[in-house]
Structure formats: C-alpha cells, structure tokens
Amino acid sequence: MAGKTVNVQVTEYFPGYQCSINNTDWSPAVMFDAITPFPDVRKNHFPIEITADGWFPVVDELGAPLGIQIQPVLGNITYEALLRIEVVASPNFGVAGTLEIEFDRPGYYNGLRLSPFVNMPISLTRIRVEGMLALGTVPPIFEGDALIDRPMSIRFADSFGKPIYIRRLYLDFYQPNYDFKEHLVNPADQVRQDALARLQTVLPFSDRSVQGAVPASMVGAQYEFGLRDIAGERYNPAGPGVFVSGPFHLDGMPEIIRLDADITGQVDCYLYCRPYGISDTTNRIVKLPFVPGTAFSFPDIPWTAGALTGADFYLKWVFRSDDAVLTRFLLQVTKGA
C-alpha cells in the first residue's frame, strides 16, 4: 500500500454526548470539538497518503489527528467501511455507604424490617453483626445484591438456622443512581460579614466597603440513601397447617371458575362446593388440587346431581412447609345463562 493514495471521508452526525440515568437529568455536554460545536459535514480531508509502513492517521473534520491509526489489509480497500470504536465503561461507579443500627433491646433476632423513602432504589450488599459471641468483630451473615425498592423483611440465621444474638447491625449499601442537585452554601464567616455590613449602614462615615455574605451555588451529582421504620424481628415458623376460606356464594349455575394466588413455599389448594337446588346439599370436592393460575368449566366435571340454583364455594389451603406463605388470592366464578 506504500505510495498509494486513499480517499477517506468522515461524516460527523453528533458533535458531542451527554449522559443520563433517568432521561431527565443530564450531565454537561462533552464536545468532541469545542471549537466547532455542531455537526460539520462540509469539509473533507482527502486525499490521505499512506506512509511506507502502511499506517495512516484518523483525523477529525478539522484535520487534527485523533490519536488513532489504521493499517488497511492489502487489497481490501474496495468498499465503504464503518469504523466502530467502543470503550468499556469502568465497573466501579456509584457510591457505597454503611448504616450502623444499634438495638435498644439486644436479643436473638433472625429478621430485619426496613422501608426505603428515596426515589432511586439502593442495593444491600452485606449484613454484618456484632453480638455477644462476636465482640470487636463484625462477621457477615449476608453477602449478595438485594434490591431495596419497597418495604421488606430480610431474613438471616446462623449456620444452624437459628436466630442470632445481636447488639449492632452494619448494613452495607450501594447506590448507583444519582440526581443533579443545586445547593446554596453559606460562607463560614456569614454572621460576621452580615453584622459588619449592617453596621456600616448606620455609621456616619464609611470606613471601608463591606459586602454581606454571598452564598455559593454548588451544582453536582447527589447520591441519596434513605431508610425508615427499621426494626428487628424474631420469626418463628408456624409449621404445616390447614386453613379454610369461604363461603363464596353464587346464585345460579356456576360456569367458569378460576383461581389466582401469590404463594411462597409448598401450599396446596382444594375447592369444595355446597350445592343448592338439589336433594343432596352436602359439601363436595370439585377440584383436587386447584392449581393457582388455572381455570376449568364447572358443567364439564362429572356432575350428575342436576342443575343448581346456587352454590357456596370453599377453598381449603394446606400449608406443607415451614416457609409456606399465602399473600393473597382471587377466586372468580361466572354464572351460566
């Protein structure tokens, strides 16, 4: 390629860039070329001569080298090419902070309840504890990345799954989000300057020109941490159990039945029906088990007792694990024509 001439034309579509995390607050514009703060496609810098070693520089629209050199492969500059340059962002961004919680009543706990009150959620990366068996040390009892975006309870335990005696807790947080804030900072001698300025106005002579304190305006990125309603919890599992919800009454012949529920752990549901309008009105199992998120047709089940004038439905919940929790459920029953 030595001695050959290649015509290179560079089109600039964006003269700079800005950064934002929420498409509302933006960083100051960083211009690629401060002298020409607009896209300039009018000037082309060609021809560019390739040196004897085969390398040639990449320049901007003013002809200034960008510090990048290209060495084309022999015989391959026969088409238009797009050069894409990417720089990997640093993984270290945001700020970290530690919240120290001292319990009014030290004791055995296995849970912590807290609620955030900032717009940007924070991440909990580690929980360290100081108790009766850990004086002077703060061993971690939780390490990970838990997003704190709503009121929640955090469970923890020792190596045997038992509650931990706690005097203090240290919560390590990480906040990757920020807002642009403007703060007015008063000078350290504000009172003195204001007093001298007021005194100067009542003196019959002017000793010297004294100006009142002028606050300094500071604009920058502010990372916010906010937690409230912090309390320790002692969680005792209730163990397996059986609960019944109902009755849910419907007039007429049921048609479509659907169940939705938010469940944690191992929970089974059974649907019972007490029919009306027939001779035998004892409770009957209609769906065994009734899986949340499913629906079925009531007339399609093996029902030989005839048409109903009404029905009472019951949901029997069987909690089979210690961590079983039923948060909420929704039973929907439609009536046939």
Beta strands, then each sheet from edge to edge (+ up, - down):
strand 1: 5-6
strand 2: 16-17
strand 3: 30-31
strand 4: 48-49
strand 5: 56-59
strand 6: 65-70
strand 7: 95-109
strand 8: 111-116
strand 9: 122-130
strand 10: 140-148
strand 11: 152-155
strand 12: 164-175
strand 13: 179-185
strand 14: 216-222
strand 15: 227-233
strand 16: 241-251
strand 17: 254-264
strand 18: 267-276
strand 19: 284-287
strand 20: 294-297
strand 21: 310-319
strand 22: 325-335
sheet 1: 1+ 4-
sheet 2: 2+ 3-
sheet 3: 5+ 6-
sheet 4: 7+ 12- 9+ 10-
sheet 5: 11+ 8- 15+
sheet 6: 13+ 14-
sheet 7: 16+ 21- 18+ 19-
sheet 8: 20+ 17- 22+
end
